[in-house]
């Protein structure tokens, strides 16, 4: 795990495909420590997310869906456990 600085903020980036994936124009990050297994992400994008053995959201092997649905699934998460970036700009949460 490495730390990067983005617009004055430090955040941890990881190469772990369970929690960070590039999908279309977005980089999608799952913050598993915020996940409460509400399953809204799975309901909206079942071809992107699943639960792991601890009932935490993670990516499927080959996630695919529209960028609009991926953004909607992040917006539907009650704890903000899914972050969306486009390049270095965070798209969600705002």
One Martini backbone bead per residue (centre of mass of N, CA, C, O) as a GRO file, in nm:
protein
   94
    1UNK     BB    1   0.099   0.036   0.021
    2UNK     BB    2   0.024   0.369  -0.077
    3UNK     BB    3   0.078   0.715  -0.072
    4UNK     BB    4  -0.117   0.996  -0.179
    5UNK     BB    5  -0.148   1.318  -0.320
    6UNK     BB    6  -0.471   1.503  -0.326
    7UNK     BB    7  -0.541   1.809  -0.297
    8UNK     BB    8  -0.411   1.794   0.013
    9UNK     BB    9  -0.466   1.483   0.026
   10UNK     BB   10  -0.445   1.182   0.198
   11UNK     BB   11  -0.436   0.855   0.043
   12UNK     BB   12  -0.502   0.523   0.009
   13UNK     BB   13  -0.346   0.293  -0.204
   14UNK     BB   14  -0.429  -0.002  -0.392
   15UNK     BB   15  -0.386  -0.321  -0.571
   16UNK     BB   16  -0.640  -0.444  -0.469
   17UNK     BB   17  -0.902  -0.589  -0.651
   18UNK     BB   18  -1.124  -0.586  -0.422
   19UNK     BB   19  -1.108  -0.236  -0.386
   20UNK     BB   20  -0.975  -0.168  -0.681
   21UNK     BB   21  -1.108  -0.022  -0.993
   22UNK     BB   22  -1.115  -0.003  -1.338
   23UNK     BB   23  -1.414   0.154  -1.488
   24UNK     BB   24  -1.369   0.292  -1.739
   25UNK     BB   25  -1.340   0.626  -1.631
   26UNK     BB   26  -1.327   0.483  -1.354
   27UNK     BB   27  -1.231   0.482  -1.015
   28UNK     BB   28  -1.296   0.223  -0.782
   29UNK     BB   29  -1.365   0.237  -0.423
   30UNK     BB   30  -1.356   0.022  -0.141
   31UNK     BB   31  -1.461   0.076   0.200
   32UNK     BB   32  -1.479  -0.178   0.414
   33UNK     BB   33  -1.501  -0.022   0.696
   34UNK     BB   34  -1.799   0.101   0.592
   35UNK     BB   35  -1.937  -0.161   0.556
   36UNK     BB   36  -2.297  -0.294   0.616
   37UNK     BB   37  -2.452  -0.478   0.408
   38UNK     BB   38  -2.697  -0.341   0.235
   39UNK     BB   39  -2.679  -0.406  -0.098
   40UNK     BB   40  -2.718  -0.171  -0.306
   41UNK     BB   41  -2.484  -0.230  -0.503
   42UNK     BB   42  -2.590  -0.512  -0.589
   43UNK     BB   43  -2.872  -0.428  -0.690
   44UNK     BB   44  -2.758  -0.228  -0.917
   45UNK     BB   45  -2.454  -0.399  -0.955
   46UNK     BB   46  -2.423  -0.735  -1.002
   47UNK     BB   47  -2.159  -0.707  -1.214
   48UNK     BB   48  -1.957  -0.585  -0.973
   49UNK     BB   49  -2.076  -0.686  -0.696
   50UNK     BB   50  -1.997  -0.843  -0.376
   51UNK     BB   51  -1.961  -1.068  -0.119
   52UNK     BB   52  -1.770  -1.170   0.115
   53UNK     BB   53  -1.703  -1.372   0.391
   54UNK     BB   54  -1.767  -1.083   0.567
   55UNK     BB   55  -1.984  -0.901   0.424
   56UNK     BB   56  -1.814  -0.743   0.202
   57UNK     BB   57  -1.750  -0.542  -0.037
   58UNK     BB   58  -1.671  -0.648  -0.376
   59UNK     BB   59  -1.530  -0.751  -0.660
   60UNK     BB   60  -1.556  -0.890  -0.936
   61UNK     BB   61  -1.359  -1.017  -1.168
   62UNK     BB   62  -1.551  -0.880  -1.423
   63UNK     BB   63  -1.647  -0.583  -1.416
   64UNK     BB   64  -1.980  -0.466  -1.543
   65UNK     BB   65  -2.108  -0.145  -1.649
   66UNK     BB   66  -2.234   0.139  -1.632
   67UNK     BB   67  -2.137   0.441  -1.525
   68UNK     BB   68  -2.411   0.524  -1.409
   69UNK     BB   69  -2.453   0.272  -1.224
   70UNK     BB   70  -2.198   0.302  -1.059
   71UNK     BB   71  -2.268   0.576  -0.941
   72UNK     BB   72  -2.541   0.492  -0.818
   73UNK     BB   73  -2.427   0.280  -0.622
   74UNK     BB   74  -2.260   0.481  -0.458
   75UNK     BB   75  -2.502   0.671  -0.384
   76UNK     BB   76  -2.664   0.430  -0.228
   77UNK     BB   77  -2.468   0.427  -0.005
   78UNK     BB   78  -2.513   0.486   0.337
   79UNK     BB   79  -2.172   0.516   0.404
   80UNK     BB   80  -1.966   0.572   0.164
   81UNK     BB   81  -1.793   0.299   0.057
   82UNK     BB   82  -1.797   0.440  -0.234
   83UNK     BB   83  -1.552   0.552  -0.458
   84UNK     BB   84  -1.517   0.809  -0.716
   85UNK     BB   85  -1.293   0.842  -0.998
   86UNK     BB   86  -1.158   1.099  -1.231
   87UNK     BB   87  -0.873   1.056  -1.208
   88UNK     BB   88  -0.804   1.306  -0.961
   89UNK     BB   89  -1.116   1.325  -0.939
   90UNK     BB   90  -1.371   1.340  -0.722
   91UNK     BB   91  -1.712   1.234  -0.767
   92UNK     BB   92  -1.745   1.023  -0.518
   93UNK     BB   93  -1.788   1.193  -0.286
   94UNK     BB   94  -1.823   1.549  -0.270
   0.00000   0.00000   0.00000
